[in-house]
Amino acid sequence: MKALKVIGNQKLTGSIRISGAKNSAVALIPATLLSNGTTTLCNIPDVRDVDFLEQTLKYLGVDVKRASGSFLINTRNLKNLAIPEELSNKLRASYYFMAVLLARFKHVEMYFPGGCEIGARPIDQTLKAFKLLGAKIEEDGCLFKMNAEKLIGATIPLDMPSVGATINAIIVAVLAEGKTEILNAALEPEIVDLADMLNKMGAKIEGAGTSKISIVGVKELHGTNHDIIPDRIEAGTYTIIGALLGNYLKIDNIVPSHIKTLTDKLIEMGVNVEIHDDYLFVDSQDKIKAVDIKTQEYPGFPTDLQQPFVTLLTQAKGVSHVIETIYENRFMNVPYLNQMGSNIHVKDNTLTITGPNKLKGGLVKATDLRAGASLLIAALIADGETTITEINHLLRGYEEIVEKLTNVGAKIEIKEI
């Protein structure tokens, strides 16, 4: 079994370059199948989720050529095959193939998507969008069978601004007849990135990044070249690490507006953050102040940074509160943080964190992707050595995380245990 071994309390200096956004890549890669041609995607992160998507592409007959940081995807031999459970359950984003195959072939068979066990992750809003666009859906256990005689544009009022449902509705609507309006759409930068790529391919999408997205369907799309945006969650994670251990640590290749809610909180805590056009410098401080956060849809504080930020709050003076509003099971890092010496109390969807606390290394488990990031940050600031197991979760979402941290002074390595 592979595990991360971390020796704590090493100051970090130098530069960390942020990779392409995982949450964009996992949507854009399936969306390339909307065209009958060749698309080149650049700035693709080398993470496990992308590997899983590549497996599904090849299963569907798609020709994929992968080079350093890029995918060349030729869809001319795309086949509409039922996607088996062993492929669909590897990650949540596999359901974007559901939308693509429905849009292209008006028929799809696929099992319920997988991903981290961070709470109920229903796809009811996605299914609502598909039905409004003309799909008939049968559910047989975890198997979904969808058919549409014709896909026709519609008004889709989402009950909540779901990122997945917004992306799935866009994917189907671009090849539907007539006009579609998505109301209460999610605002995330990854949705803007998807719309930008699809518009390059010949789609007619307006309003991405706002709560109302308008789409005029077209008959077909063509291939294109597209650079994926930088990963705001990776940028935020390394910025948090810099707030604890950075010695004028540079976080390079970022979009500052994408992590503004985080940097605003860091500045409120007393962290020294120097923001430039596409990079920032972060300096750790001996004393930082407690703050409160509440996770919300973009542009609010991202749920994907909640767990890493909790580790930072264990080092803040005073009492902090964290309210998690997106997922009800995103506190699985807390028992391990308390085991390492933190003082965190859980009640319903709220954490109360009293600090600062000196953390000690030990044996912990990454229960999900962002919990793994939280525990890695704890290991980096703890006394002694920490062993983190189940690191496959962590490697799903952070490209070359060991190399990037080692290059700036961390003592971290992957070992067999």
N, C-alpha and C positions, 0 to 999 in steps of 0.2 A: 504494500500500500504506500502510495506517495504522500508525503507530508511536507509542510514548510517548517524549516527550523530558522528561528529568528533570535538574534542576540540584540537586546534592547539598548536604548540610550546612546545611540550614535547620532551625532549632528549631521545634517544633510546639507550639502552645498553643491552648486553646479546647475544643470538645466535638465528638465524632464519635458520631452516633446509629447504632446497629446496626439493620440491616434484618431482615426476616423470613428464616427459615432456608431457604436454597436446597435443602438436602437433605431438608427437610420438604416444601417446596412441590412438588418433583418427584415425590413419592409421593402427596401429598394431592390434587393436581389430577387425576391419573388415577383415584384412588379415588372421587372424586365420581360417576363413571359407574356405580357400584354402585347408585345410587338412580334411581328413575324420577320425577325432580322437579327442583327448583331448589336449588342450594347457593351460598351466598356465602362466599368465602374472603377474609379480610382480612390485611393485613401481608404481601402477596405481594411478593417482591423483583423489581425490574425488571432482569432479567438475561437473557442469551441463551438459557439452558436453558429458561426459562419461555416465551420466544417460540417455541421449537421445540415445546414441549408444546401451546401454543395452536394451532399449525399442525395437529398431529395431531388435536386435538379437533374442529376445523372439518372436517377430512377425514372424520371419522367422523359428521358431520352434527349435531354438538352446537352449540347456540347459546351463544356466549360474548360477554359484555359486559364490557369491561375498563375500569376507571377507575383513578385514582391509588391504587396499593397494594391493589386488590381485583379479584377475578374474580366475576362472576355467571354460573354455569354451569347451563344448562337442558338436561337429558338426554333430554327426551321424544322427540326425533327421532333418537336414537342408532342408528346402523347398524353391523352387524357386517361390516366390510369387511376384506379382507386388507391389512395395513399394509406398504407397499412399503419397499424398502431405503433409498431416499433420505430417508425419514422416520425409520426405526428406527435408522439408523447415526449420527444427529446427537448422541445422548447415551445414556449407559448406562441412565438411568432410563426409557427408552422401554419396557423390558420390563415395567413395571408395567401397561401396557396389555394385555400378554399375559395377566396374571392377571385383570384386570377383565373382558375379553371372554370368557375361559374361564368365569368365575363367572356372568356374565350369560347367555351364549348356549350354553355347553357346547361351543363350537367357536371356534378362532382360528387364523389363519394370519399369520405374522409373521417377519421376518428377524432375525438375531442383532443385539442392541443394540450401539451404538457407545460413544463417550466418549473420554477421554484415553488416549494410549498409554503407560500407566505399568506395563505388565506383563500377564501372563496374568490374565484376569478371567473365569474360567469361570462358567457358570450351572448347573453340575451339581446344586448343592443346591436351587436353584429347581425344576429338572426332577424331582428326587427327591420334593419336596413335592407337585408336581402329580400325579405318578404314584400316590403314596400316597392322594391324595384322589380318585382314580378316572379320571384322564386317560390316554388313550393318545396317544403322541407319535411322530410320524414326522419324521425329519430328512432333508432333501434339500439337501445342501450347507449353506448358511447359512439356509435356509428351514425354519421349524418349523411343522408342522401338528398341531394338538391337538384331540382329540374326547373327549367323555365322555357316556355314556348317562345317567349320574347321578353327582353329586359327593357323596361320603359322608365324614363326619368320620373322622379317623384320628389315630393317634399318629405324630408326625413328629419323629424324632430327628436333628437336624442334626449333620453331622460336624464342623462348626465354627460358631461364632456369627456367621453371615453376616447382615449388615443386609438386603441385597436379598432373600435367601431367606426371612428372617423376615417381611418386609413382604409378599412375594408369597404366602406361605402364609396369612397373616392375611386378605388380600384374598379369596382363594378360599374359605377356610374359613367366612367370615361368612355366605355363602349356601349352604353345603353342608348336607346333612342330618345331624343328630346333632352329637356333640361331637368337637372336635379339640383335641389337646394338642401344642404345639410345645416340644420339649425342646432344651436347649442354645441357646435363643433369644438373639439379640443384645439388648443392654441400652440401646442408644443413645436419647437423648431424642427423636429424630425418630420412633422407633417408638411411644413413649408418646403423642406428638402425633397420630399416625395413629389409634391406638386411641381416644383421646379424641374425635376427630372422628367416627369410625365409631360409637361408642357413642351420641353425640348423634343419629346417623341411625337408631338402633334396633338396632344390633348388640349382642351379648352377649359382651364380651371382658373377661377378668380376667388380671391378672398381667403386663401390659405394663411393661417396665422391669426384669423379673426373668428368670431363665433358663427359667422354665416359664410359658408363656402358654396359657390355656384359653379356648376359643371354643365357644359353643353356636350352631349355625347358625340363621338366621331365614329366612323366605320372601322378605321384601323389606325394603328400606331406603327412608327418606324423606330429603328435603333438609334442610339445616340451615344455620346460620351458625357460622363458626369463625375464630378468630384464630390465625395460625401463630406458633410460638415464635420468639424471636430467634435469629439465626445465630451459633452458638458458634464456628465457624471464622472468620467475619468478625471477631467480637469478639476472638478470639485473635490474628489477624493484626494488627489495629490496636493491640492491647496490646503485641505484640512491637515494633512501630514506635515506640510510646511509650517502651518500655524503652531505645531507642537515641537518640531525639530529643525525647522529651516534656518539656515544661516544665509540669508539673502538668496533663497532658493528660487530659481526661475521656472515658471510654468509656461511653456511655449506652445504656440499654435492653438489659441483659444479664441472664442467669441465672448468678450467680457459681458455683454448684455445677457448671454445665456446663463451665467452664474451670478447675476447681480444680487439675487436674494441671499445667496451664501456670503458673498464678499461684504454685503451690507451688515450681516450678522457678525462676521469676523471683526469688522471695524468697530462695531458696537461693543464687542468683547474686549477690545484693546489690542488686537493683533495688528501688526504693521503690514499693510497690504498696499503695494504700489502698482497701479493698473495702467497699462499702456494699450495701444491699438489692438494687438493680437497676442499679447503676453502679459504676465504679471510677475512681480517679485513678492515673496512672502517671508517675513522674519518672525521667528518664534519669540515670545515674551515670557519673562519669569512669572508674571502675574496676569491672569485673564479673568474677566468678570462673567458670572453666570448670566444666561439669557434664556428666554422662552422661545420655542418655535412651534408651529402648527403646520403639518404637511398639507399642501393643497395642489390642485392642478396648476400647471404652468400659467402665469409666471410666478406662482407662489412657491414656497419652499418645497423642493422635490422629495417625494417619498423615497426615492432611490439614494438620497444623501442623508436620510434620517439616521440610519444605523451608524454610518461613519461619524456623523456629527455628535451622536451620543457619546462616543469615545472621547471626543474633544471636550465635551461638557463635564466628564469626570475629572478633568484637570482645572476646571473653572472654580473660582472662589464664590461660594454662596449656593443658593438653591435654584436649579433650573427645572423647567417643565417642558415636556415634549408631548404634543398631542398628535397621534397618528390617525388621519381621517380617511386614508385610501385603502389600506389593507389591515385586517384585524389580527394577523398573525405575524407581525413584523417586529416582534420583540424577542425572537429566539436567541439573539446574541446576549441578552441581558444576564441570564444565569451564569454564562461564562465570564462576562465582565465582572460580576459580583464575586465569582470564584477567584478572579485575579486581584481583587481588592477594592473594587468600586462600591459605591453606596447608592444603589438604584432601587426604587420601589415602584412596582407596577400595580396600577389599578385601572381596570377596564382598558380604555385606549390611551391612557396617560401614564407617562413616566415622571417621577420626581427624582431628581439627581442632586445629591449633596456632595460638594467637593471643596477643595481638591483632594484626591486620593492617590497615594502611591501604589502603583500596580506592580505585581510580581508575576514572573513568567510561570508557565505550567503547561498542562496538556488541555487543549480546547478543540472544538469541532466547528467547522464552517457549515452551518445548517442550510444556508442559501447564499446566493451571490453577494448581496450587500452585507449580510451578517459576517461573511468571510472577510470583507474589506474592513469592517468594524474591528474584528479580532486581530487582523494584521496590524492595524494602527495601534491597538492596545499592546501588541507584542513589541512594536517598534519603540514604545515609550516605557516598557516594563523593565524592572530589574531582572537580570539573568536571562535564561533561555526559555523560549516558548515554542511548543510544537503544535502546529495547526493541522488537523486531519480533514479529510473530505475536501481537499483543495480543488477537486474538479469543478466545484461550484465557482470558486474564485477565478479559475482559468477560463471559465465560460465568458467572462465579461471584461477582462483586463489584459490587453496585449502586452506580452513581454514584461509583466509586472516585476518579476525577479530581477531581470536585467536592468530595467529602468531605475529601480531603487538601489541596486548594487552600484550603479554608475555614479550615484550622488552620495555614496558613503554608507549605505545600510549594510548590515551583516545578515544576509538572508540567502537561503538556498533550499532547493528541493531535494529531499532524501527519501530513500526507501526505509520504511520502518516495519 
